[in-house]
């Protein structure tokens, strides 16, 4: 399986290289129009994928984003690093590797997961369609493979070691929004079987099939390179052994230059396995072209 994962990653990079051979690789889109990278590797907020396409490439270019994120609630630690290709501001291909440290629940142990994503913009432009209320729309999928399913997830009652999340995202940007500042709103609907993003496997004894859950984001530019906002992500509750709570965060992102962004957030992840009220800080560093 590890060899197969490396092969897919290599093919993803090679595919991007083939596309750039006949297409300009540059970053001519406006600052922050690729969002930041969420913890599963898609362009959006930290928790929620948006309809925006990763990178800063226009419809004639290839955009690239790379990121590393760390979330440290009270007793656990989630690290996620990855990259995404934005192809002609239409198609996004992404990869993220997540490592979840189990803290005092299983000292010294961790669970690893691979997430491969694809997103297609199907309608509108969040920035340039200022004369209509219709948002930018995108559909996407995230294929997730848990490397350590037999270690903890299976023992908790999870049904599978892999699964696919499907989603549709609607993103609207008002350049003269709240208090005259650029304002963003996003709603995403996700079909998922994942327990805690897939870190605790997929499906369970309470619910084996898909759940349709909403996710929300809002953001406001305080300055041209400073953004604040909040997100809320509804979660399924598939395992009877532990209740799974929704996620939410409040965040601030700073872009000192066009190609670099730093995001900090306070995140509430609720109940995770045998630990309640898991809250803590979130930090993410991203570069985009």
N, C-alpha and C positions, 0 to 999 in steps of 0.2 A: 504494500500500500504506500509506503514512504517513497519508493521508487516511482510509482505512478503519480504521486502528488508532485514530485520534482519535475517529472516529464511534462505535466500539464502547465506548471509555472513557466518552464522553459518555452513551451509552445505559445503561451500567452505573450511573453516578451518578444519572441520571434515574429508573431503575428503583427504586433505593434510596429516592429522594425520594417516588415514588408510594406505596411500601409504608409509609413513615413517616407519610403523610397520614392513615392509619386505624389506626396502631399507635404506641404510645409509644416514643419514642427516648430511651433512658436506659441506665444501666449498673448494674443491681441484682444481677448475679451476684457471687460471691465473688472476692476478690483472686486474680489469676493463673489463673483458670479458663478463660481463652482461650489460655493458653500465650503464647509469643512468636511472632513472624513468621519463618518460615524464608525462605531466600534466593530461593525461587520464589514467595513471596507467601502461602502457606497457613499457617494457624495450626498451631503445633507447636513443635519445637525449631529451632535454626538450620539444621540440615541435613535434618531429617526431619519430614514432616507427621504430625500426631497426629490422633486422632479428635475432638478438641475443636474447637469452633466459634469463630471469631474474634469479638472484641469482648466486652462484658460484658452484653449483652442477655439477658433471660430469655425464656421461651417466649411471652411476650406483648409482646416488645420487639424493636427492631432494634439490633444492636451494630455498632460501627465501629472498625476499627483502621487505623492508618497507621504506616509504618516507613521507616527508611533504614538500610542495613547496608553496611559496608565490610570486605572481607577482603583482607589484604595479606600473601600469601606472599612468598618470597624475591625473585622476579623478576617477578611479575605483580600486578595489582590488580583485584578484582571489586567493583563497586558495584551495589547493588540497592535500589530504592525502590518503594513501592507502597502499596496499600490493600486492605482486605477488608471486606465487609459480612457480618454474621452475622444471619440472618433467623429470628427466633423460636427461637433456639438449636437450629436444625434444618438450615438450608441456609446454605452459605457461598459467596459469589462474590468472587473476588480478581483483582488485577492487579499485576504487577511488571514493571519495566523494568530489565534488567541490562546493565551496561557492563563489558566485560572488557578491561583494558589489557594489551597484548602485550609490554610491557617491552623487554628487549634482543633478543627474538626478532624483532620487527618494531618498531623504535623509533618512538614517536610515534603508533602505530596502535592501534585498539581494535575489538572486535566487540560489536555490540549485539543484544539479544534481548528480545522481548516474551513474557510468560507470563500467560495467562488461566487461572484456576482455578475449579473448581466442586467442592464437597464436600457430601455428604448424610449426616447422622447417621441410621443405620438401626436401632440398638438400644442400649438401656441409658443409664446416666448415670454418668460416671466419678466424680462427687463423691458423689451421694446413694445410690447402690447399694452401701452398705457391707456389707449382709447377704448378698451373693452374690459368688462368684468371677468371674462373667461380666463382661468389660470393656465399655466403651462402644465401639461399632463404627461406622465410617464408610467410605463409598466415595467416591472422588474422581477427578478427571481434571485434567491440566494441559496446555493447548494451548500449544505453544511455536513462535514464529516468529523465525528468525534473519535479521536484516536484512543481514548481511554474508557470506552463505554463499559467494558467488563469490570472496571475497577470500582466505581461508585454508582454511575447511573443505572446499570442493570440491577444492582442490589436494591435500589430505591423503587424499582418497579417500572422503569422506562422500557418501552417496547422495542426501540430501534437505535442503532448507532449513527444513523444519518437521516437527513430529511431535507426538504426543499420548502423555503418560504416564498410565497408569491405575494406581490403587492402592487397597488396602484397609488400613485402620489399626485397630488395637485398642489402647485406652488404659485402664489401670487405675490408680486412685488409692486409696491406703490412708491415711486420716486419722491413724491410729495405727500407722505403719509402722516402719521401721528406727529403733531407739533412741527409739521413741515419737513420732517426727516424721513429718509428711506425706511420703509417698513415692509416686513415679510410675514406672510402667514402660510402655513402648510398643513394639509390633512392627508394622512396616509392610511389606507385600509390594507391590512395584512392577513393572509391566510397562512396559518402556521400550526405545527404540531410540536414546536420546540419547547423544552423545559429549560427555563433560565437561559434563553438564547440558543439552546442546544448543548450547553455545557453539562446539563444533567440528562442528556439524551432526548428522545422524541417519543411522544405519546406516553400513555400511562394507564394505570388500572382504573382511574376515574373517567378518562376520555382518551381514546386511541386515535380518533380522527382529527380533522382540521377544525380550528376555531377561527372565526373572522373577528379581528380586533382592530380598533382604531388607534391612531397615533397622531399627536398634534405638536406643532412648533409655532412659535412666534418670535420675531426678532426686530430690534430697532437700532438703527445706526445713530450713535451719539455724536460721532464724527465720521469723516470719510473712511477712516481706517479703524474704528472702534465700534463693535457691535455687542449689544446685550440682548438676552432673550431667555426663554424658558421652553421646556419640552415635557410632554406627558406621553407615556407609552403603556397602553393596556396590555396585560399578559394573560395567556391561558392558564388554567389551573388543573393540570392533568394527573398529578400524583396525590394520592390520599395521605401519604406519610408526612408530607410537609405542604403547607399552603404556599402558593406563589403569589406575591404581591405585584402591583404595577410599579413601573419605574417613573421617576420625574427628576428634572434637574433645572437649575438656573445657571446661566453661563455668561461669560464675557470673552470675546475674541478680539485680538489685536493683530493688525497686519503692519509691521514696521516697514516692510517693502512689499511690492506687489506679489512677489513669489513666495513669501513666508507668512505663516499665521501661527499664533500661539493662542490656544484656548484653555481657559480654566473654568471649572464648574464645581458647584456643590450638588452632589447627586444623592438621592434617596432611593435605594434599591429594595427597601422593605425586607421581607423575610427571605433568607437564602438558606436552604437545607435546615440545619438545627439552630441557626442563629437568627434572632429577630432584630428588626430596626437597624438594618445595615446602611449606614450613612457615611459619607466621606467625600474627599476631594478627588477631582478628575483633572488630568492635565494632558494636552495633546499638542504635538508639534507637527506641522505640515509644510511641505513645499509643493508648489504648483507651477506648471509652465504651459 
